[in-house]
Amino acid sequence: MSKLVFRLRNVPEDEAQDVREILEPNDISYFETSAGNWGISLPAIWVHEAEKFDQARQLIDEYQLERTDRFRREYQERKAKGEAKTLWHSLKDSP
């Protein structure tokens, strides 16, 4: 029986693609559902085999921790250089 492993609503496309690329080489078969024509269905990645759910979830959790750490490091580097986007920049770009 299939199990929901990753919700795709409000997820950036690069993150969704990374999750797909994590599952494929680890021999975890999956399928995706979309939000549908009216956007009310559940866009998600589902694992075909429930036995592989724990492995898939562990791989995704590790990836998300690494992604979070990388984004924090990049932000801190931009902040140290004075290149980090501030509230003022956001208001100036889109008043």
Disulfide bonds with the S-S distance in Angstrom:
none
